[in-house]
């Protein structure tokens, strides 16, 4: 349960730490040889979530869990106080400054030194980024005015409010912008973005969309991202998530107890800054660092019997030579220990968790990175009849995008729009498309499916394509025909694809007899969840429990289920199978679903009938599914 309070945090805390004494009383930090000195640190302050509601909750917080799994995740991190504001003071000044609530004291009433002032006084720089409400522009530093009429220039808006229209706003989005960041940046969103007033999926998306680019840049540019919380959801333990991600961060889960003072002490030791208060007795975080950093390879998808080539990227700050090893590679692939090149021809379908390790051959320093490598099976488009809106010449026909040869390609005329279309031969349930672009790529395009090659349904759309290899996962759509429909070229040439790969599995529920406990109206019948059309849906009455049931026609072994929820989703539900439609066996239970598209893998059960049995709605509406897709044999 959230405790209502005014939205106060970094902005309020910094605005109130003013009237700095002329002489700093704290002792200088001793040199910390075990700590790196990042060029940039970005600290993102989230709000009011327990450790267990974030870490491990990959359905609702997939990106933060990606950071935790690929960085350093602290399993015993704690806030200092409830509610929020004292924790901001702890992180910025080494003390809660005697505050026990989130009622801001009068400006100028707290006479305390702070981290921003320390950084500036020692030749470094600081900025805070805020959203929706006034950021921390009024902090009084020793050599800057910090008043309401003369705000400091170091503070930025994440989103420009009307009062500052025309000013530079927003967190950077490219390498040049990241390189121009100050030494230390604090960032905090509004109530929805920070998770204080909004939900976990919304906050997770905000972190990914705002800081995801910086996070990957940081790994290869001696920089660091910290995602932490002010407090948990008002429990006595005050147990909160904290993740470090970036250059030199050794991947793992760390069990030592840390808090805001530990984080402040670590930053001070990195730059040789004086201590402020309780941070002087805190233990800096020293065990997560390595000279070796591995760039995140990201999720990989390769078709069965296709060749794969992935060049691993690593940096050793010590200047040593790296040797490489890997576990969990798909069958047929090996890694070159000297170059870090993974290559070969994939010979077996399935999903693998690959763990790669880079080791400094001289010092023994090492780091690891883990990622998923999917081999979804045969490419449904390979050597299937392929046509296009145009071909640049006879040397670049449409079928060369589906011939399985990475050295041949299709190219179109130099005009918009253009399309390339594949006849899959029969209706297929599509979940993944892989586009390997030549220099002539699509900036804006759609992936569309059709049952007749005339009426098309869009299952993916983008206006910001970047070329290269684009692997589009989590798609939901059924059809005999599939096409890439390009509306804006990203280069002055035409559209050009080395390969257009399509993956999926037969949907056992497709057009099978489907019934439900209730239907909100005749416009939302049960059968709309299994008709393969992503624009029609089943909706129930506004009550618990509700169910949607499919007759698969004969006994089937079920290995996976995909639920494509409309806004009205099931928070708690079970997937059940039955031989007779009366006696049910539960093969999956969810108690905290976040809606959206849920792909439930690793299921084990058999039956002629399968159903989603919802026991708790996630909203005030009923249950509503765009698609109920069933995979197996």
MIKOLDREN-322256 format. One record per residue (C-alpha): residue number from 0; x, y, z. Coordinates in nm, 2 decimals. Each point is the difference from the previous one (the first is absolute). Layout:
% MIKOLDREN-322256
(NUM,(X,Y,Z))
...
This chain:
% MIKOLDREN-322256
(0,(0.00,0.00,0.00))
(1,(0.14,0.34,-0.10))
(2,(0.01,0.27,0.27))
(3,(-0.14,0.32,-0.15))
(4,(0.24,0.29,0.01))
(5,(0.10,0.31,-0.21))
(6,(0.23,-0.08,-0.29))
(7,(0.32,0.13,0.15))
(8,(0.34,-0.15,-0.06))
(9,(0.33,0.10,-0.17))
(10,(-0.13,0.34,-0.11))
(11,(-0.12,0.09,0.36))
(12,(0.31,-0.15,0.16))
(13,(0.25,0.19,-0.21))
(14,(-0.20,0.32,0.02))
(15,(0.01,-0.01,0.38))
(16,(0.37,-0.08,0.04))
(17,(0.12,0.35,-0.01))
(18,(0.20,0.27,0.19))
(19,(0.33,-0.20,-0.03))
(20,(0.26,0.07,0.27))
(21,(0.31,0.18,-0.11))
(22,(0.23,-0.28,0.15))
(23,(-0.07,-0.36,-0.07))
(24,(0.04,-0.20,0.33))
(25,(0.02,-0.35,-0.13))
(26,(0.33,-0.18,-0.05))
(27,(0.12,-0.08,-0.35))
(28,(-0.06,-0.35,-0.12))
(29,(0.30,-0.23,-0.02))
(30,(0.10,-0.11,-0.34))
(31,(-0.21,-0.31,-0.10))
(32,(0.22,-0.21,-0.23))
(33,(-0.27,-0.27,-0.03))
(34,(-0.25,0.23,-0.15))
(35,(-0.02,0.12,-0.36))
(36,(-0.04,0.37,-0.09))
(37,(-0.29,0.01,-0.25))
(38,(-0.01,0.29,-0.25))
(39,(-0.38,0.02,0.06))
(40,(-0.24,-0.14,0.26))
(41,(-0.38,0.02,-0.05))
(42,(-0.21,-0.08,0.31))
(43,(-0.37,-0.06,-0.07))
(44,(-0.21,0.03,0.32))
(45,(-0.32,-0.21,-0.01))
(46,(-0.26,-0.01,0.27))
(47,(-0.20,-0.23,0.24))
(48,(0.06,-0.36,-0.12))
(49,(0.12,-0.30,0.20))
(50,(0.29,-0.21,-0.12))
(51,(-0.22,-0.30,-0.07))
(52,(-0.25,0.20,-0.21))
(53,(0.27,0.10,-0.25))
(54,(0.29,-0.25,0.00))
(55,(-0.12,-0.33,-0.16))
(56,(-0.32,0.16,-0.12))
(57,(0.10,-0.03,-0.37))
(58,(-0.37,0.02,-0.11))
(59,(-0.04,0.36,0.13))
(60,(0.35,0.13,0.02))
(61,(0.19,-0.18,-0.29))
(62,(0.25,0.28,-0.06))
(63,(0.10,0.06,0.36))
(64,(0.05,-0.37,0.04))
(65,(0.21,0.00,-0.32))
(66,(0.22,0.26,0.17))
(67,(0.01,-0.21,0.32))
(68,(0.09,-0.32,-0.18))
(69,(0.27,0.17,-0.21))
(70,(0.13,0.23,0.27))
(71,(0.04,0.00,0.38))
(72,(-0.32,-0.06,0.19))
(73,(0.00,0.06,0.38))
(74,(-0.23,-0.24,0.18))
(75,(0.03,0.18,0.34))
(76,(-0.04,0.37,-0.07))
(77,(-0.20,0.21,0.24))
(78,(-0.13,0.35,0.03))
(79,(0.06,0.21,0.32))
(80,(-0.35,0.12,0.08))
(81,(-0.37,0.02,-0.09))
(82,(-0.13,0.20,-0.18))
(83,(0.22,0.12,-0.30))
(84,(0.16,0.34,0.06))
(85,(0.24,-0.11,0.28))
(86,(0.15,-0.26,-0.24))
(87,(0.07,0.26,-0.26))
(88,(0.19,0.20,0.26))
(89,(0.19,-0.31,0.11))
(90,(0.12,-0.06,-0.36))
(91,(0.09,0.36,-0.07))
(92,(0.14,0.12,0.34))
(93,(0.08,-0.31,0.20))
(94,(-0.28,0.07,0.26))
(95,(-0.37,0.01,0.02))
(96,(0.04,0.35,0.15))
(97,(-0.24,-0.09,0.28))
(98,(-0.30,-0.03,-0.23))
(99,(-0.25,-0.27,0.08))
(100,(-0.27,0.09,-0.26))
(101,(-0.03,0.14,-0.35))
(102,(-0.11,0.35,0.10))
(103,(0.28,0.22,-0.15))
(104,(0.15,0.24,0.26))
(105,(0.03,0.37,-0.09))
(106,(0.27,0.08,-0.27))
(107,(0.33,0.08,0.17))
(108,(-0.09,-0.16,0.33))
(109,(0.25,-0.29,-0.05))
(110,(0.36,0.09,0.01))
(111,(0.18,-0.30,-0.15))
(112,(0.26,-0.08,-0.26))
(113,(-0.10,-0.23,-0.28))
(114,(0.13,-0.22,-0.28))
(115,(-0.08,0.25,-0.28))
(116,(0.20,0.27,0.18))
(117,(0.29,-0.25,0.07))
(118,(0.02,-0.09,-0.36))
(119,(0.01,0.36,-0.12))
(120,(0.25,0.11,0.26))
(121,(0.24,-0.27,-0.11))
(122,(-0.01,0.07,-0.37))
(123,(-0.28,-0.24,-0.10))
(124,(-0.35,0.07,-0.11))
(125,(-0.36,-0.10,0.09))
(126,(-0.35,0.03,-0.14))
(127,(-0.35,-0.12,0.09))
(128,(-0.26,-0.10,-0.25))
(129,(-0.37,0.02,0.11))
(130,(-0.34,-0.04,-0.16))
(131,(-0.33,0.17,0.04))
(132,(0.09,0.21,0.30))
(133,(0.28,0.26,0.06))
(134,(0.34,-0.17,0.01))
(135,(0.27,0.09,0.24))
(136,(0.11,0.33,-0.14))
(137,(0.00,0.19,0.33))
(138,(0.28,-0.18,0.20))
(139,(0.24,0.25,0.14))
(140,(0.36,-0.10,-0.09))
(141,(0.31,0.18,0.14))
(142,(0.06,0.19,-0.33))
(143,(-0.35,0.01,-0.16))
(144,(-0.30,0.20,0.11))
(145,(-0.27,-0.27,0.00))
(146,(-0.30,0.22,0.06))
(147,(-0.35,0.01,-0.15))
(148,(0.10,0.29,-0.22))
(149,(0.34,-0.13,-0.10))
(150,(-0.03,-0.38,-0.03))
(151,(0.32,-0.20,-0.05))
(152,(0.06,-0.11,-0.36))
(153,(0.08,-0.36,0.09))
(154,(-0.36,-0.12,0.02))
(155,(-0.20,-0.14,-0.29))
(156,(-0.36,-0.09,-0.08))
(157,(-0.07,-0.35,-0.13))
(158,(-0.31,0.14,-0.17))
(159,(-0.03,0.37,-0.08))
(160,(-0.28,0.17,0.20))
(161,(-0.16,0.31,-0.16))
(162,(0.19,0.23,0.23))
(163,(0.33,-0.09,-0.15))
(164,(-0.11,-0.05,-0.36))
(165,(0.30,0.05,-0.24))
(166,(0.26,-0.12,0.25))
(167,(0.20,-0.32,-0.05))
(168,(-0.19,-0.28,0.17))
(169,(0.01,-0.37,0.02))
(170,(0.26,-0.26,0.10))
(171,(0.25,-0.06,-0.29))
(172,(-0.08,-0.26,-0.26))
(173,(0.33,-0.05,-0.19))
(174,(0.37,-0.05,0.07))
(175,(0.09,0.36,-0.03))
(176,(-0.26,0.09,0.26))
(177,(0.11,-0.27,0.24))
(178,(0.36,0.12,-0.03))
(179,(-0.11,0.35,0.09))
(180,(-0.17,-0.10,0.32))
(181,(0.15,0.13,0.32))
(182,(0.21,-0.22,0.24))
(183,(-0.31,-0.10,0.20))
(184,(-0.36,0.03,-0.10))
(185,(-0.31,-0.06,0.22))
(186,(-0.32,-0.08,-0.18))
(187,(-0.35,-0.05,0.12))
(188,(-0.33,-0.02,-0.18))
(189,(-0.35,0.11,0.09))
(190,(-0.23,-0.21,0.22))
(191,(-0.10,-0.24,-0.28))
(192,(0.35,-0.04,-0.14))
(193,(0.17,-0.05,0.34))
(194,(-0.26,-0.27,0.09))
(195,(-0.12,0.20,0.30))
(196,(-0.34,0.07,-0.15))
(197,(0.02,-0.22,-0.32))
(198,(0.04,-0.37,-0.06))
(199,(0.32,-0.21,-0.03))
(200,(-0.03,-0.06,-0.38))
(201,(-0.03,0.38,-0.06))
(202,(0.30,0.08,0.21))
(203,(0.21,-0.28,-0.15))
(204,(-0.08,0.13,-0.35))
(205,(0.10,0.35,0.11))
(206,(0.34,-0.12,0.12))
(207,(0.05,-0.19,-0.32))
(208,(-0.11,0.27,-0.24))
(209,(0.18,0.29,0.18))
(210,(0.32,-0.16,0.12))
(211,(0.04,-0.33,-0.20))
(212,(0.22,0.16,-0.27))
(213,(0.23,0.16,0.26))
(214,(0.02,-0.34,0.19))
(215,(0.14,-0.18,-0.30))
(216,(0.23,0.29,-0.09))
(217,(0.13,0.01,0.35))
(218,(0.13,-0.35,-0.02))
(219,(0.26,0.09,-0.26))
(220,(0.06,0.36,0.11))
(221,(0.12,-0.02,0.36))
(222,(-0.33,0.11,0.14))
(223,(-0.26,-0.13,0.24))
(224,(-0.38,-0.02,0.05))
(225,(-0.15,-0.05,0.34))
(226,(-0.37,-0.08,0.04))
(227,(-0.11,0.02,0.36))
(228,(-0.31,0.08,0.21))
(229,(-0.07,0.25,0.27))
(230,(-0.17,-0.26,0.22))
(231,(-0.21,-0.31,-0.03))
(232,(-0.38,-0.02,0.02))
(233,(-0.01,0.11,0.37))
(234,(0.11,-0.33,0.17))
(235,(0.21,0.00,0.32))
(236,(0.29,-0.16,-0.19))
(237,(0.01,0.28,-0.26))
(238,(0.15,-0.26,-0.24))
(239,(0.04,0.16,-0.35))
(240,(0.16,-0.10,-0.33))
(241,(0.33,0.15,-0.11))
(242,(0.19,-0.07,-0.33))
(243,(0.33,0.12,-0.13))
(244,(0.06,-0.04,-0.37))
(245,(0.29,0.12,-0.22))
(246,(0.37,-0.02,-0.07))
(247,(0.19,-0.23,0.23))
(248,(-0.30,-0.12,0.19))
(249,(0.03,-0.37,0.07))
(250,(-0.32,-0.19,-0.07))
(251,(-0.16,-0.16,0.30))
(252,(-0.23,0.02,0.30))
(253,(0.17,0.15,0.31))
(254,(-0.12,-0.08,0.35))
(255,(0.18,0.27,0.21))
(256,(-0.22,0.25,0.17))
(257,(0.01,0.34,-0.16))
(258,(-0.21,0.32,0.04))
(259,(0.01,0.36,-0.13))
(260,(0.30,0.09,0.21))
(261,(0.19,-0.29,-0.16))
(262,(-0.08,0.13,-0.34))
(263,(0.10,0.36,0.09))
(264,(0.33,-0.13,0.15))
(265,(0.07,-0.19,-0.31))
(266,(-0.04,0.30,-0.22))
(267,(0.21,0.22,0.23))
(268,(0.28,-0.26,0.01))
(269,(-0.01,-0.02,-0.38))
(270,(0.09,0.37,-0.03))
(271,(0.19,0.05,0.32))
(272,(-0.26,0.23,0.16))
(273,(-0.04,0.09,0.37))
(274,(-0.25,-0.20,0.20))
(275,(-0.32,0.18,0.12))
(276,(-0.15,-0.18,0.30))
(277,(-0.11,-0.36,0.04))
(278,(0.17,-0.09,-0.33))
(279,(0.33,0.03,0.18))
(280,(-0.07,-0.32,0.19))
(281,(-0.18,-0.18,-0.29))
(282,(0.18,-0.27,-0.19))
(283,(0.06,0.08,-0.37))
(284,(-0.10,-0.25,-0.26))
(285,(0.33,-0.16,-0.12))
(286,(-0.08,-0.36,-0.10))
(287,(-0.19,0.05,-0.32))
(288,(0.28,0.15,-0.21))
(289,(0.21,-0.16,-0.27))
(290,(0.24,0.15,-0.26))
(291,(-0.19,-0.21,-0.26))
(292,(-0.33,0.11,-0.16))
(293,(-0.21,-0.19,-0.25))
(294,(-0.24,0.18,-0.23))
(295,(-0.35,-0.16,0.03))
(296,(-0.05,-0.22,-0.31))
(297,(-0.38,0.03,0.04))
(298,(-0.25,-0.27,-0.09))
(299,(0.10,-0.21,-0.31))
(300,(-0.23,-0.18,-0.24))
(301,(0.13,-0.24,-0.26))
(302,(-0.20,-0.24,-0.22))
(303,(0.05,-0.37,0.00))
(304,(0.28,-0.10,-0.25))
(305,(0.10,0.36,-0.05))
(306,(0.35,0.13,0.05))
(307,(0.07,0.23,0.30))
(308,(0.27,0.26,0.06))
(309,(0.02,0.21,0.32))
(310,(0.31,0.20,0.09))
(311,(0.02,0.05,0.37))
(312,(0.14,0.34,0.12))
(313,(0.20,0.05,0.31))
(314,(0.22,0.27,0.16))
(315,(0.28,-0.06,0.25))
(316,(0.09,0.33,0.18))
(317,(0.33,-0.16,0.10))
(318,(0.10,-0.03,-0.36))
(319,(0.03,-0.38,0.01))
(320,(-0.08,-0.26,-0.26))
(321,(-0.34,-0.16,0.04))
(322,(-0.08,-0.37,-0.04))
(323,(-0.36,-0.12,-0.06))
(324,(-0.21,-0.29,0.10))
(325,(-0.37,-0.08,-0.02))
(326,(-0.25,-0.25,0.14))
(327,(-0.35,-0.07,-0.12))
(328,(0.05,0.07,-0.37))
(329,(-0.25,-0.16,-0.24))
(330,(0.12,-0.32,-0.16))
(331,(0.23,0.07,-0.29))
(332,(0.15,0.32,0.14))
(333,(0.35,0.06,0.15))
(334,(0.19,0.30,0.13))
(335,(0.35,0.09,-0.11))
(336,(0.19,0.04,0.33))
(337,(0.24,0.26,-0.15))
(338,(-0.24,0.22,-0.20))
(339,(-0.34,-0.05,0.18))
(340,(-0.17,-0.08,-0.33))
(341,(-0.30,-0.24,0.04))
(342,(-0.07,-0.18,-0.33))
(343,(-0.13,-0.32,-0.16))
(344,(-0.32,-0.15,-0.13))
(345,(-0.28,-0.05,0.25))
(346,(-0.11,-0.37,-0.01))
(347,(-0.26,-0.02,0.28))
(348,(-0.31,0.20,0.09))
(349,(-0.07,0.14,0.34))
(350,(0.08,0.28,0.24))
(351,(0.34,0.03,0.18))
(352,(0.13,0.23,0.27))
(353,(0.36,0.07,-0.12))
(354,(0.26,0.12,0.25))
(355,(0.32,0.15,-0.14))
(356,(0.31,0.07,0.20))
(357,(0.29,0.24,-0.09))
(358,(0.32,-0.04,0.21))
(359,(0.31,0.21,0.01))
(360,(0.27,-0.26,-0.08))
(361,(0.26,0.18,0.22))
(362,(-0.19,0.11,0.31))
(363,(-0.28,-0.25,0.00))
(364,(-0.26,0.28,0.03))
(365,(-0.33,-0.11,-0.17))
(366,(-0.36,0.08,-0.06))
(367,(-0.30,-0.18,-0.14))
(368,(-0.31,0.08,-0.21))
(369,(-0.31,-0.21,-0.04))
(370,(-0.25,0.02,-0.28))
(371,(-0.27,-0.21,-0.17))
(372,(0.06,-0.17,-0.33))
(373,(-0.32,-0.12,-0.17))
(374,(-0.01,-0.26,-0.27))
(375,(-0.38,0.00,-0.07))
(376,(0.01,-0.28,-0.26))
(377,(-0.02,0.01,-0.38))
(378,(-0.03,0.33,-0.18))
(379,(-0.36,-0.01,-0.12))
(380,(0.09,0.24,-0.29))
(381,(0.30,-0.19,-0.13))
(382,(-0.03,-0.08,-0.37))
(383,(-0.37,0.09,0.01))
(384,(-0.15,0.19,-0.30))
(385,(0.10,0.37,0.05))
(386,(-0.11,0.30,-0.20))
(387,(0.07,0.38,0.03))
(388,(-0.14,0.33,-0.10))
(389,(0.31,0.05,-0.22))
(390,(0.35,-0.13,-0.06))
(391,(0.29,0.23,-0.07))
(392,(0.13,-0.24,-0.27))
(393,(0.00,-0.37,-0.09))
(394,(0.31,-0.03,0.23))
(395,(-0.21,0.07,0.31))
(396,(-0.32,-0.20,-0.02))
(397,(-0.25,-0.04,0.29))
(398,(0.08,-0.37,0.05))
(399,(0.36,0.08,0.10))
(400,(-0.13,0.13,0.34))
(401,(-0.14,-0.35,0.08))
(402,(0.25,-0.23,-0.16))
(403,(0.21,-0.05,0.32))
(404,(0.31,0.15,-0.17))
(405,(0.15,0.29,0.21))
(406,(0.19,0.12,-0.31))
(407,(-0.30,0.06,-0.22))
(408,(-0.27,0.27,0.04))
(409,(-0.32,0.17,-0.13))
(410,(0.01,0.37,-0.09))
(411,(-0.29,0.22,-0.10))
(412,(-0.03,0.32,-0.21))
(413,(0.11,0.32,0.17))
(414,(-0.36,0.11,0.10))
(415,(-0.26,-0.03,0.28))
(416,(-0.20,-0.21,0.08))
(417,(0.14,-0.35,-0.08))
(418,(-0.08,-0.35,0.12))
(419,(0.13,-0.35,0.00))
(420,(-0.25,-0.29,0.05))
(421,(0.03,-0.37,0.08))
(422,(-0.26,-0.27,-0.05))
(423,(0.06,-0.24,0.30))
(424,(-0.22,-0.27,-0.16))
(425,(-0.24,-0.03,0.29))
(426,(-0.12,0.20,0.30))
(427,(0.28,0.04,0.25))
(428,(0.01,0.16,0.35))
(429,(0.28,0.26,-0.03))
(430,(0.20,0.11,0.31))
(431,(0.34,0.11,-0.14))
(432,(0.13,0.17,-0.32))
(433,(0.37,0.07,-0.07))
(434,(0.10,0.26,-0.25))
(435,(0.36,0.02,-0.12))
(436,(0.03,0.33,-0.18))
(437,(0.26,0.10,-0.26))
(438,(0.09,0.38,0.00))
(439,(-0.34,0.07,-0.15))
(440,(-0.21,-0.04,0.31))
(441,(-0.35,0.10,0.11))
(442,(-0.04,0.28,0.25))
(443,(-0.38,-0.04,0.02))
(444,(-0.17,-0.33,-0.08))
(445,(-0.26,-0.25,0.11))
(446,(-0.01,-0.38,0.02))
(447,(-0.34,-0.12,-0.12))
(448,(-0.17,-0.33,-0.02))
(449,(-0.30,-0.11,-0.22))
(450,(-0.21,-0.31,-0.06))
(451,(-0.07,0.09,-0.36))
(452,(0.29,0.23,-0.12))
(453,(-0.24,0.29,-0.03))
(454,(-0.13,0.10,0.35))
(455,(0.29,0.07,0.23))
(456,(0.04,0.02,0.37))
(457,(0.30,0.19,0.15))
(458,(0.18,-0.19,0.28))
(459,(0.30,0.23,0.03))
(460,(0.06,0.36,-0.09))
(461,(0.29,0.24,0.04))
(462,(0.10,0.34,-0.11))
(463,(0.36,-0.02,0.13))
(464,(0.16,-0.30,-0.17))
(465,(0.38,0.01,0.01))
(466,(0.10,-0.27,-0.25))
(467,(0.25,-0.27,0.07))
(468,(-0.16,-0.32,0.14))
(469,(-0.34,0.06,0.16))
(470,(-0.15,-0.29,0.20))
(471,(-0.37,0.07,0.07))
(472,(-0.12,-0.23,0.28))
(473,(-0.33,-0.03,0.19))
(474,(-0.21,0.04,-0.31))
(475,(-0.36,-0.13,0.00))
(476,(-0.16,-0.07,-0.34))
(477,(-0.12,-0.28,-0.22))
(478,(-0.01,-0.02,-0.38))
(479,(0.11,-0.18,-0.31))
(480,(0.17,0.31,-0.14))
(481,(0.24,0.24,0.17))
(482,(0.17,0.31,-0.13))
(483,(0.23,0.29,0.09))
(484,(-0.18,0.32,-0.11))
(485,(0.25,0.28,-0.01))
(486,(-0.13,0.36,0.01))
(487,(0.32,0.20,0.05))
(488,(0.36,-0.09,-0.11))
(489,(0.29,0.06,0.24))
(490,(0.24,0.06,-0.29))
(491,(-0.02,0.16,-0.35))
(492,(0.00,-0.35,-0.15))
(493,(-0.30,-0.24,-0.02))
(494,(-0.08,-0.27,0.26))
(495,(0.24,-0.29,0.01))
(496,(-0.01,-0.31,0.21))
(497,(0.27,-0.28,0.02))
(498,(-0.26,-0.21,0.17))
(499,(-0.37,0.01,0.11))
(500,(-0.04,-0.28,0.26))
(501,(-0.33,-0.10,0.16))
(502,(-0.05,-0.23,0.30))
(503,(-0.29,-0.13,0.19))
(504,(-0.18,-0.32,0.11))
(505,(-0.33,-0.15,-0.10))
(506,(-0.27,0.14,0.23))
(507,(-0.19,-0.30,0.14))
(508,(-0.29,0.23,0.09))
(509,(-0.04,0.17,-0.33))
(510,(-0.37,0.00,-0.11))
(511,(-0.08,-0.28,0.25))
(512,(-0.34,0.00,0.18))
(513,(0.03,0.26,0.28))
(514,(-0.24,0.07,0.28))
(515,(0.01,0.23,0.31))
(516,(-0.17,0.05,0.33))
(517,(-0.14,0.33,-0.13))
(518,(0.01,0.25,-0.28))
(519,(-0.03,0.37,0.06))
(520,(-0.20,0.04,-0.32))
(521,(-0.04,-0.17,-0.34))
(522,(0.28,0.23,-0.13))
(523,(0.25,-0.19,0.22))
(524,(-0.07,-0.37,-0.04))
(525,(0.23,-0.27,0.13))
(526,(0.10,-0.12,-0.35))
(527,(0.17,0.34,-0.06))
(528,(0.29,-0.11,0.22))
(529,(0.08,-0.29,-0.22))
(530,(-0.08,0.14,-0.35))
(531,(0.36,0.10,-0.07))
(532,(-0.11,0.37,-0.04))
(533,(0.19,0.24,0.22))
(534,(-0.27,0.26,-0.03))
(535,(-0.29,-0.20,0.15))
(536,(-0.04,-0.11,0.36))
(537,(-0.20,-0.18,0.26))
(538,(-0.12,0.19,0.30))
(539,(-0.17,-0.13,0.31))
(540,(-0.25,0.15,0.24))
(541,(0.15,0.22,0.28))
(542,(0.02,-0.28,0.27))
(543,(0.22,-0.27,0.14))
(544,(0.06,-0.29,-0.08))
(545,(-0.01,-0.03,-0.38))
(546,(0.13,-0.25,-0.25))
(547,(0.08,-0.05,-0.37))
(548,(0.01,-0.35,-0.13))
(549,(0.12,-0.17,-0.32))
(550,(-0.08,-0.34,-0.14))
(551,(0.33,-0.11,-0.17))
(552,(-0.18,-0.29,-0.18))
(553,(0.22,-0.27,0.14))
(554,(0.25,-0.05,0.29))
(555,(0.29,0.24,-0.04))
(556,(0.33,0.04,0.19))
(557,(0.01,0.37,0.09))
(558,(0.35,0.17,0.04))
(559,(-0.08,0.37,-0.02))
(560,(-0.29,0.24,0.00))
(561,(-0.01,0.36,-0.11))
(562,(-0.25,0.24,0.14))
(563,(-0.05,0.34,-0.18))
(564,(-0.20,0.20,0.25))
(565,(-0.20,0.31,-0.07))
(566,(0.01,0.27,0.27))
(567,(-0.23,-0.22,0.20))
(568,(0.23,-0.27,0.12))
(569,(0.01,-0.28,0.25))
(570,(0.23,0.08,0.30))
(571,(-0.05,-0.36,0.14))
(572,(-0.09,-0.29,-0.22))
(573,(0.08,-0.36,-0.07))
(574,(0.06,-0.19,-0.33))
(575,(-0.17,-0.34,0.03))
(576,(-0.03,-0.31,-0.22))
(577,(-0.27,-0.27,0.00))
(578,(-0.08,-0.33,-0.18))
(579,(-0.37,0.04,0.04))
(580,(-0.07,0.38,0.05))
(581,(-0.11,-0.07,0.36))
(582,(0.30,-0.11,0.20))
(583,(0.28,0.25,-0.03))
(584,(0.38,-0.01,0.07))
(585,(0.18,0.33,0.06))
(586,(0.33,0.03,-0.20))
(587,(0.07,0.37,0.07))
(588,(-0.10,0.24,0.28))
(589,(0.04,0.38,0.00))
(590,(-0.07,0.22,0.30))
(591,(0.15,0.33,-0.11))
(592,(-0.03,0.03,-0.38))
(593,(0.06,0.34,-0.15))
(594,(-0.21,-0.06,-0.32))
(595,(0.14,0.08,-0.35))
(596,(0.13,-0.30,-0.19))
(597,(0.09,-0.29,0.22))
(598,(0.18,-0.30,-0.15))
(599,(-0.01,-0.29,0.25))
(600,(0.27,-0.25,-0.09))
(601,(0.12,-0.32,0.16))
(602,(-0.35,-0.13,0.05))
(603,(-0.06,-0.37,0.04))
(604,(-0.35,-0.15,-0.03))
(605,(-0.23,-0.17,-0.24))
(606,(-0.37,0.00,-0.08))
(607,(-0.26,0.05,-0.26))
(608,(-0.13,0.32,0.17))
(609,(0.20,0.30,0.12))
(610,(-0.12,0.31,0.18))
(611,(0.10,0.33,0.17))
(612,(-0.17,0.01,0.34))
(613,(0.01,0.35,0.14))
(614,(-0.05,0.06,0.37))
(615,(0.10,0.36,0.04))
(616,(-0.03,0.28,-0.26))
(617,(0.28,0.25,-0.03))
(618,(-0.25,0.29,-0.07))
(619,(-0.36,0.10,0.07))
(620,(-0.10,-0.15,-0.33))
(621,(-0.04,-0.37,-0.09))
(622,(0.25,-0.23,-0.17))
(623,(0.09,0.07,-0.36))
(624,(0.23,-0.18,-0.23))
(625,(0.10,0.09,-0.36))
(626,(0.16,-0.34,-0.04))
(627,(0.01,-0.33,0.19))
(628,(0.28,-0.20,-0.18))
(629,(0.10,-0.35,0.09))
(630,(0.32,-0.18,-0.10))
(631,(0.09,-0.37,0.02))
(632,(-0.04,-0.32,-0.18))
